[in-house]
Every structure is written in structure tokens, then in C-alpha cells.
């Protein structure tokens, strides 16, 4: 199958995501995509209007590049000031050195990224000749766990109950008590890869927080660092400090739903959606509440899982995934996280991921995720 259209990928060219997508194009006999780097676009060395006529445009993750992160933080300073959210100043950003794993102001980063996408969206409105596999508007929603949860909830899809906006640790505890919940997940609204996520259990005077966030006091306040070793905080003062550090940058708090297990490990599913259909899947299994694979967890046997799940329960979960895709009708591709409850009696959508397709070695119909995405895009272009 050959397309007469040129390809363009907007991303960080040094990132393996871009390389894997280029490899997928080559295997489909497509020309290599022109690469527009976030860094060049943010610095003005390249312009978004350089995209050639009729191009198929892939928007990839801006992550894993510290210079890009700093520029997006800088772009988010004014919007943070406007809404009263704590922000790093231009000087603080400029003088920040790379520190492995440090969690910077996620709300500020999000507002900077959203501002960039908004500028591109305004330009792309007059470029009806372009094809996008992922809607820029949808990206901003998927990067906001509160907004994404609300969209699924309005569509009557199964999502864990949520507390809404919490203003402080005391307000958070009060809301838990009002709902009668003992266990919740606290998720930074704009983070990914379990960054800053807290699984919190409170009963009476006892409290426990399990998290990927390592707290470090540096004399200017508490900084958070992503840790591959999960941290466990049981001192009320420590838990308060952790939650109070996260809250100003917006958090999504939802009821901690029990997960089904596979070989005595709890699990959830990462599901890559293509053209409204669930395609590539990974069962993420863990002995802790956090299932992200980079935290030392492992992939479960999908065939074994399918054998355990009653057929009707599986079909209902896949229908939910397709219904979730209908909430983003302008995006051909993205991924979902979904859990089954014990005994596979129910399932819940956890979140959508704009850039959740990096699943090395996972094949469906003989294609990896990037090859399948190229095929789906070409099919959509031909059908148009």
C-alpha cells in the first residue's frame, strides 16, 4: 500500500519513539517522515507552517528532553500566574540543572504544552489538506486526568468514583470521610508514567502512602523525585507533606478500586486503540498497587488472562474501550488503561493516554503498534 502524501512527525528526534515510527514507515514501503523537533519549533528555528501540502502528521510525545521541558515550563509561567497556581519563575527555570527523576511543576508544564498545541491548532484550522492521526484538542484532554475522567463519566462509562478538586490535605481527608472511603489513588492531573502517584490507605489514626515519589528537603522546600523503588510513608506528617506538595499543581483523587489478579499479582490492562478498535494489549502485573512496568513490574501472560476472564466479561470490557474511543472521534489512535475487579465481575476505565503506544515486542496481526498505526492511517486516507 503506497500513499502519495508526505509524512511529518513532530517529536524529539533523538527519542526511540521517533525512530520506531520511522522504522514502521520503512517496513510499509513509505517514505521517511520529515522530522520537526519540539526544540526547533519552541526556539523558532523551525515553523509549523513548513509542513508540506497534504502531509500526514504524527504528533509524538515531548517527553524525555530536558531542554524541551524547560521551554514548556517557561511557556506555562504566565498562565499559572493568571490562575493563581504556584509557578517557577523564568530565572528559576533558566538556572535549573538536569536532576534525574526530578518532578517539576506539572500544572505549569501542562499549561505551557496546552498553549503550544493551541497555537498549532489555530494554524491547522486553515490547513484542511493535512491528515492527523491524533487530535490536538484530544491530546489536551488526555493530559488532564480530571477532564478525561469527566468526559468518560458524562458518556456513562465505568470509571472509579472521584472526589473532585481538593484544596488542601485537611480538605482531602474531610472529603474522604464524607464519602466513607478508606483507600484512594491520588494522581497528579497532568503527569504520566506513575509520576507522583500515591496509593493511600487510611483507617482511624493509621495512614499509609505507597508512591513512586521520593521526598527530598533542600532548605527551600520539599522536592519530589521519581523513584524506581516505591516509597512507603506511614508518618502522618510525612504523608501530609507529600500530599500538600502535590495538591497545588492539581490532583485527581479517585476511589482505590480492587484489582483482579493473575498468578497472585494484581493487574490492569494497557490497551492501544486504533480506529475505534482495541488492538495491542499488555497485562501489567504487580505485587504493589502501582502496575507501571518501569517500576520493576512485569507483563502477564495475555493468553492466560483471556482464559481466566469469562467471555461475556471480556466482550463488555472491549465494548467499553470502543465506547471510550467514541469520546475522542477525531483521534485514530491512543491508548487506555483498564482494570478488572476480583473475579472479573466488573471493569473500570482508569485513564486515556495520548502517547501510550510504546509497547516493544507486542504484536497484533503480525504488526507492532507503530506498524499497525501506519496501516490504520493509510486505510483512513484511502477511505477518505
C-alpha positions in Angstrom: 0.0 0.0 0.0 1.5 3.3 -1.0 0.4 6.9 -0.1 1.1 9.8 -2.3 1.2 12.0 0.7 4.4 13.0 2.6 4.8 12.2 6.2 5.8 14.5 9.1 6.5 13.6 12.7 6.6 16.3 15.4 8.6 14.9 18.3 12.1 14.7 19.8 14.2 13.2 17.0 16.7 11.6 19.4 13.8 9.6 21.1 13.3 6.0 20.3 9.6 6.7 19.6 10.5 8.7 16.5 13.0 6.0 15.4 10.5 3.2 15.8 7.9 5.1 13.8 10.4 5.8 11.0 11.2 2.0 11.0 7.5 1.2 10.7 7.1 3.6 7.7 10.1 1.9 6.0 8.6 -1.6 6.6 5.4 -0.4 4.9 7.3 0.9 1.9 6.6 4.5 2.9 9.0 7.5 2.5 10.7 8.6 5.7 8.9 11.3 7.6 10.3 14.8 7.8 11.1 15.4 11.4 10.1 18.6 13.2 11.6 18.8 16.6 9.9 20.4 19.6 13.1 22.1 20.4 13.4 23.8 17.0 9.7 24.8 17.0 9.9 26.2 20.5 13.1 28.2 19.8 11.7 29.5 16.4 14.4 27.7 14.4 11.6 25.9 12.5 8.0 26.9 11.9 4.8 24.8 11.9 3.9 26.3 8.5 6.8 24.4 7.0 4.7 21.3 6.9 4.2 20.4 3.2 0.8 20.3 1.5 -1.2 17.2 2.0 1.1 15.8 4.7 0.1 13.1 7.2 1.2 14.5 10.5 2.1 12.4 13.6 2.3 14.3 16.9 4.6 12.4 19.3 5.5 12.8 22.9 7.5 15.9 24.0 8.9 13.9 26.9 12.5 12.9 27.9 14.1 16.1 26.7 15.1 18.5 29.5 15.5 21.5 27.2 12.0 21.0 25.9 10.7 20.5 29.4 12.2 23.8 30.5 10.8 25.7 27.5 7.3 24.3 28.1 7.6 25.3 31.8 8.6 28.8 30.7 5.6 29.0 28.4 3.4 27.9 31.3 4.5 30.6 33.8 2.1 33.3 32.7 -1.0 31.0 32.5 -0.1 29.7 36.0 0.2 33.3 37.3 -3.2 34.1 35.8 -5.0 31.3 37.6 -3.0 31.6 40.8 -1.1 28.3 40.6 2.5 28.3 42.0 5.0 28.6 39.2 8.7 28.5 38.7 10.0 31.9 37.5 11.9 32.4 34.3 15.1 32.7 36.3 14.5 29.5 38.3 13.8 27.6 35.1 16.8 29.0 33.3 19.1 28.2 36.2 17.7 24.7 36.8 20.2 21.9 36.1 19.1 18.5 35.0 18.4 16.3 38.0 17.5 12.7 37.1 13.9 12.0 38.1 13.0 15.4 39.5 9.3 16.2 39.2 8.9 19.8 38.2 5.6 21.8 38.3 3.3 19.5 36.3 0.5 22.1 36.1 2.9 24.7 34.7 4.3 22.2 32.2 0.7 21.3 31.1 -0.3 24.9 30.6 2.8 25.5 28.5 2.2 22.4 26.4 -1.5 23.3 26.0 -0.6 26.8 25.0 1.7 25.4 22.3 -0.9 23.0 21.0 -3.5 25.8 21.0 -1.2 27.9 18.7 -0.8 25.0 16.4 -4.5 24.3 16.4 -5.2 27.9 15.3 -2.9 27.5 12.4 -4.1 24.0 11.4 -7.7 25.2 11.1 -6.8 26.7 7.8 -4.9 23.6 6.6 -7.7 21.2 5.6 -5.2 19.4 3.4 -3.4 17.8 6.4 -4.2 14.5 8.0 -3.8 13.9 11.7 -3.9 10.6 13.5 -4.3 12.3 16.8 -6.4 15.4 17.5 -4.5 18.2 19.3 -7.7 19.0 21.3 -7.9 15.4 22.4 -4.3 15.5 23.5 -5.0 18.3 25.9 -7.9 16.4 27.4 -6.0 13.1 27.7 -3.2 15.0 29.5 -5.8 16.2 32.1 -6.9 13.3 34.2 -9.8 15.3 35.7 -11.1 16.4 32.3 -10.7 12.9 30.8 -12.5 11.3 33.8 -15.3 13.8 33.4 -15.6 13.1 29.7 -15.9 9.3 30.3 -18.3 9.9 33.2 -20.6 12.1 31.0 -20.7 9.2 28.5 -21.8 6.8 31.3 -18.7 4.8 31.0 -17.5 2.9 34.1 -14.9 5.0 35.9 -13.9 4.9 39.6 -15.8 7.5 41.7 -13.7 10.7 42.2 -13.6 13.3 44.8 -13.3 16.4 42.6 -10.9 19.3 43.3 -9.3 19.1 46.8 -7.7 22.3 48.2 -5.5 21.0 51.0 -4.6 17.9 52.9 -7.3 18.6 55.5 -9.9 19.2 52.8 -8.8 15.9 51.2 -9.2 14.0 54.4 -12.6 15.6 55.0 -13.8 14.6 51.6 -12.6 11.0 52.2 -14.6 10.9 55.4 -17.7 12.3 53.8 -17.5 9.6 51.1 -16.7 6.9 53.7 -13.6 5.9 51.7 -10.5 4.3 53.3 -8.4 3.9 50.2 -7.8 6.3 47.3 -5.4 6.9 44.5 -4.0 10.5 44.3 -2.8 11.2 40.8 -1.2 14.4 39.6 -3.7 15.5 36.9 -1.0 16.2 34.2 1.7 13.6 34.9 2.4 10.3 33.2 4.3 7.1 33.9 3.1 7.0 37.6 5.0 10.2 38.3 3.8 11.4 41.7 1.0 8.8 42.0 0.1 7.9 45.6 -1.9 4.9 46.7 -3.2 6.0 50.1 -4.9 3.9 52.8 -6.3 5.5 55.9 -8.1 3.7 58.8 -8.7 5.6 62.0 -5.4 7.0 63.2 -3.3 4.8 60.8 -2.2 6.0 57.4 0.0 4.6 54.7 1.0 6.1 51.4 2.8 4.0 48.7 4.2 6.1 46.0 6.8 6.4 43.3 7.7 9.9 44.7 10.8 10.3 46.8 10.6 13.4 49.0 13.8 15.5 49.4 14.0 18.6 51.7 16.6 21.0 50.3 16.2 24.0 52.6 13.9 25.8 50.1 11.0 23.3 50.5 10.2 19.8 49.5 11.2 18.5 46.1 9.8 15.3 44.6 11.8 12.8 42.6 10.6 9.8 40.6 12.0 6.7 42.2 12.1 3.2 40.6 11.9 1.9 44.2 8.5 2.5 45.7 8.4 4.7 48.8 6.2 3.9 51.8 5.3 6.7 54.2 3.4 5.9 57.4 4.1 9.1 59.5 1.1 11.5 59.3 3.4 14.4 58.9 5.3 12.9 56.0 2.0 12.0 54.3 0.7 15.5 54.8 3.9 17.0 53.3 3.7 14.7 50.3 0.0 15.4 49.6 0.4 19.2 50.2 3.4 19.2 47.8 1.2 17.7 45.0 -2.1 19.5 45.5 -1.1 23.0 44.3 -0.4 21.6 40.9 -3.8 19.9 40.6 -4.5 16.3 41.5 -7.2 13.8 40.5 -8.4 11.7 43.5 -10.3 8.6 42.9 -11.5 5.6 44.9 -9.0 2.8 45.0 -10.8 0.0 43.2 -9.6 -3.5 43.9 -7.9 -5.2 41.0 -8.2 -8.8 39.7 -5.1 -10.9 40.0 -3.0 -13.2 37.8 -0.5 -15.6 39.4 -1.0 -13.8 42.7 -0.1 -10.4 41.3 -2.7 -7.6 40.8 -3.1 -6.5 37.2 -4.5 -3.9 34.8 -4.5 -3.6 31.1 -2.9 -1.2 28.7 -5.0 -1.2 25.5 -3.9 0.5 22.3 -6.9 1.8 20.3 -6.8 2.0 16.5 -9.8 3.3 14.5 -12.1 2.6 17.5 -10.9 -1.0 18.0 -8.9 -2.4 20.8 -5.7 -3.9 19.3 -2.4 -4.3 21.1 -2.7 -5.1 24.8 -0.3 -5.6 27.7 -1.4 -7.1 31.1 0.7 -5.2 33.7 1.1 -7.3 36.9 2.5 -6.2 40.2 2.8 -7.1 43.9 2.2 -3.4 44.7 -0.7 -1.1 44.0 1.2 0.6 41.1 1.4 -1.6 38.0 3.6 0.5 35.6 6.2 -1.7 34.1 9.2 0.6 34.6 8.7 0.2 38.3 10.0 -3.3 38.2 6.7 -4.9 37.4 6.2 -7.4 34.7 4.0 -8.3 31.8 1.4 -11.0 32.4 0.5 -13.8 30.0 -2.3 -12.4 28.0 -3.5 -15.8 26.8 -3.6 -17.0 30.4 -5.6 -13.9 31.3 -8.1 -14.4 28.4 -8.6 -18.0 29.6 -9.5 -16.7 33.1 -11.9 -13.9 32.1 -15.4 -15.0 31.3 -16.1 -14.3 27.6 -19.0 -12.0 28.4 -16.9 -10.0 30.8 -14.2 -9.7 28.2 -16.6 -8.6 25.5 -18.1 -6.0 27.8 -14.7 -4.6 28.6 -13.8 -4.3 25.0 -17.1 -2.6 24.2 -16.2 -0.1 26.9 -12.9 0.5 25.2 -14.7 1.1 21.9 -17.2 3.4 23.6 -14.3 5.3 25.1 -12.8 5.7 21.6 -16.1 7.3 20.6 -15.4 10.0 23.1 -12.4 11.0 21.0 -13.8 10.7 17.5 -11.1 12.8 15.9 -8.3 10.6 17.1 -7.4 7.5 15.2 -5.0 6.2 17.8 -4.4 6.5 21.6 -4.4 4.0 24.5 -6.5 3.2 27.5 -5.8 1.8 31.0 -8.5 -0.6 32.3 -8.8 -2.8 35.3 -11.0 -5.8 36.2 -12.2 -6.2 39.7 -11.5 -9.5 41.6 -13.4 -12.4 40.0 -13.7 -10.3 36.8 -17.1 -9.2 37.9 -16.7 -5.6 36.8 -14.3 -3.4 35.0 -13.3 0.3 35.1 -11.6 2.8 32.8 -8.7 4.4 34.6 -7.4 6.9 32.0 -6.6 7.7 28.4 -3.0 8.1 27.2 -2.2 10.2 24.1 1.3 8.7 23.8 0.7 5.2 25.3 1.7 3.2 22.3 5.3 2.4 23.2 4.9 -1.4 23.7 8.1 -3.0 22.3 7.7 -6.6 21.2 3.8 -6.6 21.4 2.3 -7.8 18.1 -1.2 -7.9 16.8 -2.0 -9.4 13.4 1.8 -9.6 12.9 2.3 -5.8 13.4 3.8 -3.9 16.3 2.0 -0.8 17.5 3.7 1.6 15.1 3.3 -0.6 12.0 -0.4 -1.1 12.9 -0.8 2.7 13.2 0.8 3.3 9.8 -1.6 0.7 8.3 -4.6 2.3 10.0 -3.7 5.8 8.9 -3.2 4.6 5.3 -6.6 2.9 5.4 -8.2 6.1 6.6 -6.5 8.2 3.9 -7.6 5.8 1.2 -11.2 5.7 2.6 -11.4 9.5 2.8 
